[in-house]
Amino acid sequence: MLDNSSNHRFSWLIPASLLLLSNAYAQSEHELSGKAAVIISQSDAIAGPNSANMSRLEGDDAFDLSGQLQLAYDYSNENWGFYSHLQLTDEGDSIHGNVGLVEMYGYYQFIPHDNRTVTLTMGQMFLPSSFENTEDFWDSPYSNNFSALNTWIAQEVRPIGLEVKYDWVADEEEDFSAFGFGAMSFIGNDSMGSQLTWRGWSVGRHKSVYGEILNLPEIANIDSGIFAVQRDDGSKPFGRDLDYKYGIVAHGYWSPNADLSFNVTFLDNNGSGELYRGEYAWATMFTILGAQWQINDNWTLLGETMNGKSSMGNPPIMGVGVEFETTYILANYRHEQWDYSVRVEQFDMVDGTLIPGESNDKGRALTLSTRWQAFGKPWSIIGEVLFIDVGGQRTRLLDNGSFMDEDELQMSLSLNYFF
């Protein structure tokens, strides 16, 4: 139950919601779209009594068959709009949620000049940082699994708040293509950092939904150690705010020409690091830099790098504090109905605390994938080979003994249909 000051703190949400929806049916356009996918994978993911949900891949089965249905409703008129994204999954023996909202937001847009736009957006949305996940439903057109960077974004980073954004598309007389910037104040993303810190970097495709609980590894410090007060069913990335403190996002992009783009995103969730209703409000801050170069009609080169830190409790003695970074580079060659992609990446995390069961992590990954636009544009088939090389860098103290990391290999095939 929120006290009166907390209710007053969030009172802006109600009039803002009414404002965004007040013209909802004037000169409107409605669109319902979807994507259905079936994914088959074969892997040597870590399994057995000491794995404790520590595989870097989604699911510990050697063979996995999963399905996914994503639906979107998009409403717009001259200035107003609304977007919602619903996800239904059947992910075999994994512990992910089966149905829920991925994104939902409303926006108001006005044009102070012919080629300049100001947009106010309120709701839950992905950060505008990714050059990899550019397909509808925040999927990747290049591979079945996202990079480690965007895997974590999909799992734990999706702010709920109010954003103001300015975009400038250049005309023929100006010596650039486009640029823009935005700022956002958000709530409801306080456990951001718990999955990354306790489990380490992972590679997958799952997008957590609102209210979903993600399992945490069976680490001794969580189950019976100094953090045993943490809820034992996992962490909730998106839900009711824990510490009633606003986080901030600032982002910008610049395209000097139509073939080259750069962007930067900074996020600070302003978490208190304290415990609320069985979960910690992690204090997480990071910066993402990205670039994309359309070399010619066939070749595209893109990449992103992230650097940040996350903590809870009172580190370094009675808390957890890590610094993390990851970088990927992806090259794509497109010819007629075929795409061929290579992604190389590295990831690292350093634990600065003194408690046992350290969260140090280090590794690299290679992804080779082929995409075929089968039977026409709505259909695609993606085949992928993913290899993760860690060299035993990730160690954890589990309830049932110590854990040492292992290399992992996965082959996957997906059939995708857009409608």
Stockholm file with secondary structure:
# STOCKHOLM 1.0

chainA/1-419         MLDNSSNHRFSWLIPASLLLLSNAYAQSEHELSGKAAVIISQSDAIAGPNSANMSRLEGDDAFDLSGQLQLAYDYSNENWGFYSHLQLTDEGDSIHGNVGLVEMYGYYQFIPHDNRTVTLTMGQMFLPSSFENTEDFWDSPYSNNFSALNTWIAQEVRPIGLEVKYDWVADEEEDFSAFGFGAMSFIGNDSMGSQLTWRGWSVGRHKSVYGEILNLPEIANIDSGIFAVQRDDGSKPFGRDLDYKYGIVAHGYWSPNADLSFNVTFLDNNGSGELYRGEYAWATMFTILGAQWQINDNWTLLGETMNGKSSMGNPPIMGVGVEFETTYILANYRHEQWDYSVRVEQFDMVDGTLIPGESNDKGRALTLSTRWQAFGKPWSIIGEVLFIDVGGQRTRLLDNGSFMDEDELQMSLSLNYFF
#=GR chainA/1-419 SS CCCHHHHHHTTTHHHHHHHHHTTTTSSCEEEEEEEEEEEEEEECCCCSTTTTTCCSSSCCCSEEEEEEEEEEEEEECSSEEEEEEEEEEECTTCCCCSEEEEEEEEEEEEEEETTEEEEEEEEECCCTTCSSCCBGGGBCSSCSSCCHHHHHHHHHCCCEEEEEEEEEECCTTSSSSEEEEEEEEEESCTTTTHHHHHHCCCCCCCCCCTTCCBCCCCBHHHHTSTTTTSCTTCBCSSSSCSSCCCEEEEEEEEEEETTEEEEEEEEECCCCCCEETTEECCEEEEEEEEEEEECSSSEEEEEEEEEEEEEEEETTTEEEEEEEEEEEEEEEEEETTEEEEEEEEEEEEEECCCSSSCCCEEEEEEEEEEEECTTSTTEEEEEEEEEEECTTCCEEEETTEEEECCCEEEEEEEEEEEC
#=GC SS_cons         CCCHHHHHHTTTHHHHHHHHHTTTTSSCEEEEEEEEEEEEEEECCCCSTTTTTCCSSSCCCSEEEEEEEEEEEEEECSSEEEEEEEEEEECTTCCCCSEEEEEEEEEEEEEEETTEEEEEEEEECCCTTCSSCCBGGGBCSSCSSCCHHHHHHHHHCCCEEEEEEEEEECCTTSSSSEEEEEEEEEESCTTTTHHHHHHCCCCCCCCCCTTCCBCCCCBHHHHTSTTTTSCTTCBCSSSSCSSCCCEEEEEEEEEEETTEEEEEEEEECCCCCCEETTEECCEEEEEEEEEEEECSSSEEEEEEEEEEEEEEEETTTEEEEEEEEEEEEEEEEEETTEEEEEEEEEEEEEECCCSSSCCCEEEEEEEEEEEECTTSTTEEEEEEEEEEECTTCCEEEETTEEEECCCEEEEEEEEEEEC
//
